[in-house]
Amino acid sequence: MLGVFVGSAALIIILSVFNGFEGLVLNMYSTFTPDIRLEPATGKTFNPRSHYLQGLKKDAKIQAFTQVLQEKSLLRYDDRQFIGRIKGVDNAFMANTHLDTVMVQGDFILSENNQNYAVVGANVQYNLGINVNDRIRGLQIYSPKKGASASFAQVDEFNVKSLFPVGVFQSGQDWDDIVFIPMPIARELLNEPYNVSAIEINLKNKDGVDDFIAKIKQNVSKNIVVKNRVQQNALLYKILNSEKWAVYFMLTFILVIAIFNIIGSLTMLVIDKKKDIAILAGLGADKSVVAQIFFFEGMMICIIGCLAGILAGLSFSLLQQKYGLITMGEGNLIVSAYPVILKGKDFFMVFFTVTAVSLIASGISAKLSVKHFDDLKSNL
């Protein structure tokens, strides 16, 4: 019972912690990952000026409709250089209410008092040594001119813009090499007066995303791909799910070993209770009655141990969630304690696993208990 108790509690705690890490990572990505993203099926840009897309902006279900223009560019600050990505966004992007949560320095401001600014990722700041409080040195952005021929003066081959960086954000490896700039500046740098790299849409009601995507797919051309949040980060979701399932199967294997120890325990009990089994047989009990006794004993051991383990795992998870009993070390900047998120399906999964394995183990024990039933009955 103690083995089942420890195994069940460990499963609940570990799965809840993995849920916490999953929620933490997805929240970091969700800051810049929209509910719906429209991308070109081929090439890097598409024309957003179709009749349907222009009308889609006015849909009452949409919280923010953002046009995006992005490309790799050469970034220079003082005497340092770095190849990063520029992402031009329009004013609708500022409707994102979670921008402040990822800022580690300065503010997320792209335009103020007719002055344009840049907001850089933590990786860009680290490589270029950017000081967001410096209003003398600007961040220079170089983008190759389309159709420009080779020239002795390399500056003639690039579009160049200089912006003061006013903020630094940290949101994960896939985002920290990005520089956010105003859309008009991005259009000048990339020579794209009309086309966009993507359209990002955030809805007021997150529950209606799938229906909204189905509606968009019916009305846009086949040259545009419509993705939900999972499809935009498909690799991330696969990694998180595979890691969680791997840990679940490893702990389940340990739990199975603990449960199958019940077979050994009940076998020893059968040997100890030979006289009692013989007396029951003399009183008229058949094999099924004796088998049921040991079957129900095995099930009681497993179920009681499982329920107690689930309760202990739930209690510990709630305490960790509220008080942060187990910390991750002082050097962690994102969270100080292991995150925990409780999900009902995890409790059901653990209980179902224990019950299924218990039925097998108890069934084997029940058969072993009546293996020499006839001999015991004759010896009586």
C-alpha positions in Angstrom: 0.0 0.0 0.0 2.9 2.3 0.8 4.5 1.6 -2.6 1.2 2.5 -4.4 0.8 5.6 -2.2 4.3 6.9 -3.1 3.9 6.1 -6.8 0.5 7.8 -7.1 1.6 10.9 -5.2 4.7 11.2 -7.3 2.7 10.9 -10.5 0.3 13.7 -9.4 3.1 16.0 -8.3 5.3 15.5 -11.4 2.5 15.8 -13.9 1.3 19.0 -12.1 4.8 20.5 -12.2 5.1 19.6 -15.9 1.7 21.4 -16.4 3.2 24.4 -14.6 6.2 24.5 -16.9 4.1 24.0 -19.9 1.8 26.9 -18.9 4.9 29.1 -18.1 6.5 28.4 -21.5 3.2 28.9 -23.4 2.5 32.1 -21.6 5.9 33.4 -22.6 5.2 32.5 -26.2 1.6 33.7 -26.2 2.7 37.3 -25.6 3.9 37.5 -29.2 1.9 34.6 -30.6 -1.5 35.7 -31.8 -4.7 33.6 -31.8 -4.7 33.4 -35.6 -1.9 34.2 -38.1 -2.2 34.5 -41.8 0.9 33.8 -43.8 1.8 33.4 -47.5 1.8 29.8 -48.7 4.8 30.6 -50.9 7.3 33.4 -50.8 7.8 35.9 -48.0 4.9 38.4 -48.5 1.4 38.7 -49.8 -1.0 41.6 -50.6 -3.4 42.3 -47.8 -5.6 44.7 -49.7 -8.3 42.1 -50.7 -11.9 43.1 -50.2 -12.4 40.3 -47.6 -9.3 41.2 -45.5 -10.2 44.9 -45.5 -13.7 44.0 -44.2 -12.3 41.6 -41.7 -10.6 44.4 -39.8 -14.1 45.7 -38.8 -15.3 42.4 -37.4 -16.7 42.9 -33.9 -15.2 39.6 -32.6 -11.6 40.9 -33.3 -9.7 42.5 -30.5 -6.6 43.4 -32.6 -5.9 43.1 -36.4 -2.2 43.6 -36.9 -0.2 43.8 -40.2 3.3 42.5 -39.8 6.4 43.0 -42.0 9.5 41.1 -40.9 12.9 40.1 -42.3 16.5 39.5 -41.3 18.7 42.6 -41.1 22.1 43.7 -40.0 22.0 45.6 -36.7 24.8 48.0 -35.6 25.3 49.7 -32.3 28.5 51.6 -31.8 31.2 49.3 -33.2 29.2 46.0 -32.7 27.2 44.1 -35.3 24.6 41.4 -35.1 22.3 39.6 -37.6 18.8 39.8 -36.1 15.2 40.1 -37.3 13.3 43.3 -37.6 9.5 43.1 -37.2 7.5 46.1 -38.3 4.0 46.3 -36.7 1.2 48.8 -37.0 -0.6 50.6 -34.2 -3.0 47.7 -33.6 -0.2 45.7 -32.1 -0.1 47.9 -29.1 -3.5 46.6 -28.1 -1.7 43.5 -26.7 -2.2 43.8 -23.0 0.7 41.4 -22.1 3.5 43.5 -23.5 4.5 44.9 -20.1 4.9 41.4 -18.6 7.9 40.5 -20.8 9.8 43.8 -20.5 13.0 43.7 -18.5 14.2 47.2 -19.2 12.4 50.4 -20.4 9.0 50.5 -22.0 7.4 49.0 -25.1 7.0 52.2 -27.1 7.4 52.4 -30.9 6.1 55.9 -31.6 5.6 58.9 -29.4 5.4 62.7 -30.2 6.2 62.1 -33.9 9.4 60.2 -32.9 10.0 56.6 -33.8 11.7 54.1 -31.5 12.8 50.4 -31.4 12.2 47.7 -28.8 14.9 45.0 -28.8 15.1 41.4 -27.6 17.4 40.4 -24.8 19.7 38.5 -27.2 20.1 41.6 -29.3 20.9 43.8 -26.3 23.4 41.3 -25.0 25.3 41.0 -28.3 25.3 44.8 -29.1 25.6 46.1 -25.5 22.6 48.4 -25.9 21.9 51.0 -23.3 18.2 52.0 -23.4 18.9 55.2 -21.5 21.3 56.5 -24.1 19.8 59.1 -26.4 23.0 59.8 -28.3 23.8 56.5 -29.9 21.1 55.0 -32.1 20.5 51.5 -33.3 21.3 51.3 -37.0 19.4 48.9 -39.2 20.7 47.8 -42.6 18.5 46.0 -45.1 19.7 45.2 -48.7 18.1 47.3 -51.5 16.1 45.3 -53.9 17.6 45.2 -57.3 20.7 47.2 -56.3 23.8 46.5 -58.3 27.3 46.0 -56.7 28.9 49.3 -55.7 32.3 50.4 -54.3 30.4 52.1 -51.5 28.5 49.4 -49.7 26.2 51.9 -48.1 24.6 52.4 -51.5 23.5 48.8 -51.5 21.5 49.1 -48.2 18.6 50.9 -46.9 19.6 52.3 -43.5 17.5 53.6 -40.6 18.6 54.7 -37.1 16.3 54.4 -34.1 16.8 54.9 -30.4 16.1 51.6 -28.5 13.9 52.4 -25.6 13.0 48.9 -24.2 14.3 45.4 -23.8 12.0 42.3 -23.7 12.7 38.7 -22.8 10.3 36.1 -24.1 12.2 33.0 -25.1 15.0 32.0 -27.5 12.8 32.2 -30.6 11.9 35.9 -30.0 14.9 37.4 -28.3 16.7 38.2 -31.5 13.9 40.4 -32.8 13.7 44.2 -33.0 10.2 45.7 -33.1 9.9 48.8 -35.2 7.0 50.9 -36.5 5.5 49.6 -39.8 6.3 52.7 -41.9 10.0 52.3 -41.0 9.9 48.6 -41.9 8.3 49.4 -45.3 11.1 51.9 -46.1 13.8 49.5 -45.1 12.4 46.5 -47.0 11.0 48.4 -50.0 7.5 47.0 -49.4 4.9 49.8 -49.9 1.9 47.4 -49.8 2.7 43.7 -49.1 3.0 42.2 -45.6 4.7 39.2 -44.2 1.7 38.2 -42.0 -1.5 39.3 -40.5 -1.9 38.6 -36.8 -5.4 38.4 -35.3 -6.4 38.3 -31.6 -10.0 37.6 -30.7 -12.0 38.9 -27.8 -13.5 35.4 -27.1 -10.7 32.8 -27.2 -13.3 29.9 -27.3 -14.4 30.8 -30.8 -10.9 30.6 -32.5 -11.6 27.3 -34.4 -14.9 28.6 -35.8 -13.3 31.9 -36.8 -10.4 30.1 -38.6 -12.9 27.9 -40.5 -14.7 31.1 -41.6 -11.5 32.8 -42.8 -10.3 29.7 -44.7 -13.6 29.7 -46.7 -13.0 33.3 -47.8 -9.2 33.8 -48.4 -7.3 32.5 -51.4 -5.3 29.3 -51.3 -2.1 31.3 -51.4 -2.7 32.3 -47.8 -2.2 29.8 -44.9 -4.2 30.3 -41.7 -2.7 29.0 -38.5 -3.9 28.8 -34.9 -1.6 29.2 -31.9 -0.7 25.5 -31.8 0.2 25.4 -35.5 2.4 28.5 -35.1 4.4 26.7 -32.4 4.0 23.1 -33.5 7.5 22.0 -32.5 7.2 23.5 -29.1 3.9 21.8 -28.3 5.2 18.4 -29.6 8.3 18.7 -27.3 6.2 19.6 -24.3 3.8 16.8 -24.8 6.5 14.2 -25.6 8.4 15.1 -22.4 5.3 14.9 -20.3 4.3 11.5 -21.7 7.9 10.2 -21.3 7.9 11.1 -17.6 4.4 9.7 -17.2 5.4 6.3 -18.7 8.6 6.1 -16.6 6.8 6.8 -13.3 4.0 4.5 -14.4 6.5 1.7 -14.9 7.8 2.3 -11.3 4.2 2.2 -10.1 3.5 -1.0 -12.0 6.5 -2.6 -10.2 5.1 -1.5 -6.9 1.7 -2.8 -7.6 2.9 -6.2 -8.8 4.7 -6.6 -5.5 1.2 -7.2 -4.3 1.3 -10.6 -6.0 4.3 -11.6 -3.9 2.6 -10.3 -0.7 -0.7 -12.1 -1.4 1.2 -15.3 -2.3 2.9 -15.2 1.1 -0.5 -14.6 2.6 -2.0 -17.6 0.8 0.8 -19.8 2.3 0.1 -18.4 5.8 -3.6 -18.9 5.5 -3.6 -22.5 4.2 -5.5 -23.8 7.2 -8.1 -21.0 6.9 -8.6 -21.8 3.2 -9.1 -25.4 4.1 -11.7 -24.6 6.8 -13.6 -22.4 4.3 -13.5 -25.3 1.9 -14.9 -27.6 4.6 -17.7 -25.2 5.3 -18.7 -25.4 1.6 -16.8 -22.5 0.0 -15.8 -23.2 -3.6 -12.8 -21.8 -5.5 -14.6 -18.6 -6.6 -15.3 -17.6 -3.0 -11.7 -18.0 -1.9 -10.4 -16.3 -5.1 -12.8 -13.3 -4.5 -11.4 -12.8 -1.0 -7.8 -12.4 -2.3 -8.9 -10.4 -5.3 -10.8 -7.9 -3.2 -7.9 -7.7 -0.8 -5.5 -6.9 -3.6 -7.9 -4.3 -5.0 -8.4 -2.7 -1.5 -4.6 -2.4 -1.1 -4.2 -0.6 -4.5 -7.3 1.6 -4.4 -6.7 2.8 -0.8 -3.0 3.4 -1.5 -3.9 5.2 -4.8 -6.6 7.5 -3.2 -4.3 8.3 -0.3 -1.5 9.1 -2.8 -3.7 11.3 -4.9 -4.8 13.2 -1.8 -1.2 13.6 -0.7 -0.1 14.7 -4.2 -3.0 17.2 -4.3 -2.2 18.6 -0.9 1.5 19.0 -1.7 0.7 20.6 -5.1 -1.7 23.1 -3.5 0.9 24.1 -0.9 3.6 24.4 -3.6 1.2 26.5 -5.7 0.5 28.9 -2.8 3.7 29.0 -0.8 6.4 27.9 -3.3 8.0 25.3 -0.9 10.5 24.0 -3.5 12.5 26.8 -5.1 14.5 26.7 -8.3 17.5 28.7 -7.1 18.3 32.3 -6.8 19.7 32.6 -10.3 16.3 32.0 -12.0 14.8 35.3 -13.3 11.5 34.0 -14.5 10.1 32.1 -11.5 11.5 31.5 -8.1 9.7 28.3 -7.3 8.6 25.3 -9.4 5.3 26.2 -11.1 2.3 23.9 -10.5 -1.0 23.7 -12.5 -3.5 21.1 -11.4 -5.6 19.4 -14.1 -8.5 17.0 -13.5 -7.5 14.7 -16.4 -4.2 13.9 -14.6 -6.1 12.7 -11.5 -8.4 10.6 -13.7 -5.4 9.2 -15.6 -3.5 8.2 -12.5 -6.6 6.6 -10.9 -7.4 4.7 -14.2 -3.8 3.5 -14.5 -3.6 2.2 -10.9 -7.0 0.6 -11.2 -6.2 -1.2 -14.5 -2.9 -2.5 -13.3 -4.5 -3.5 -9.9 -7.1 -5.6 -11.7 -4.4 -7.5 -13.5 -2.3 -8.0 -10.4 -5.2 -8.9 -8.1 -6.5 -11.3 -10.8 -3.2 -13.1 -10.9 -3.1 -13.3 -7.1 -6.6 -14.6 -6.9 -5.7 -17.5 -9.3 -2.6 -18.4 -7.3 -4.7 -18.5 -4.1 -6.8 -21.4 -5.5 -4.0 -23.2 -7.3 -3.8 -26.0 -4.7 -7.4 -25.6 -3.5 -8.4 -29.3 -4.2 -5.3 -30.6 -2.3 -6.1 -28.5 0.7 -9.7 -29.6 0.7 -8.7 -33.3 0.5 -6.1 -32.9 3.2 -8.7 -31.5 5.5 
